[in-house]
Amino acid sequence: HMDMIAEIIMSVFALVLGLLFTFWGYKKLKKLLTVSSALITFCAAFMALGELGLAAQIIISLVLGIIAGVLAHFFFLVGIFCVGASFGAVLGVFITTYVSLPGSMLGTVITVFLAVLFGVFALKTRRVYLSFVTAYTGAYAVCFSLCFLISAISTGFSGKEAALSMLSGFSLVISIATIILGLIGFIIQLVFTAPRTAKK
């Protein structure tokens, strides 16, 4: 069950990072991008390299995670684009979830288009837009990871397929919770954690 353990650990990381992005996304953007890039890359590599053995998984995943963190730190504009793109991708997921589309390929095209579009917007705008994007991207990460953990616990940690199957029943809850939490995070950032004098 190593894959399931890695996914649970990744969900916990996503929950914590999601909260930080939601309420301090603009103010701590560079640090959050560095840490989240490293952790996400580590967890993704760990799950993808399951056939290599535990030692190789950990070593290779650590190396890739460090590289990703360094790149996010020194190529900050790429990180900003990715933040905007993440919001666009989340919006695409919402659209494809609640709008009946003719074929899955169209949904993928819409999601990719919105990711690129909002990624470019993130490069062209600053405080208000980045506060909005980080708040809602973080809110989605919080709600999705929390529901995944609940699903994993409810299914007795019987595997990601069972957890994801149960998670599909939470789609409306995730959507509503994301909208509410994202709005709260956006307001808190504008008023308290991302004032006009704050530096990125």
C-alpha positions, 0 to 999 in steps of 0.5 A: 500500500505504498502508493496509498500511503504516498497519496495520503501524505501528499493530501496532508501536504496539499491541505497545509499548503492549500491553507497557506495559499488561501490566506497568505498566497500573495504575501508568501508567494515565492516561498510557497511556490518553492516549497510546494513545487519541491513537495509535489514533485517529490510525491508525484515522483515517489508514486510514479517510481513504485517499481524501483524499490523503496530506496531508489524511490526516495533518492530519485524523488528527493533529487527531483523534488530539490531540482523542482524547488530550485527552479521554482525559486530562481525562475519565479515568473514560471512559478507565477504562470503556474499559479495562474494556470492552476486556477485556470485548470481548476476552473476547467475542472468545474466547467467539465464537471457541471456542463455536459460536453460532447466528448472528453477531448473537448473538456481537456481542450477547454481546461488547457486553454483556460490554464494557459489563459489565466497563466498569462493573466498572472504574469500581467497583473499583480496584487488583486488578481494573484490574491484571488487566484491563490485564494481559490487555488488554495481553497480547492486544494484544501477541500479536495485533499480533505475530502480525499482523506475522508474517503480514504479513511471511510474505505479503510485505506483500501486503495486510491480507486476506492477512495476516488470512487467515493470522492466522486460523491463529494463533487458538489460539496467540494465546489460549494466549499471551494467557493466559500473558502476561496471568497473568505481567503480572498477577502482576508488577503486583500484586507490583512495579509496582502495590503497594497504596501506588501511586497511579493 
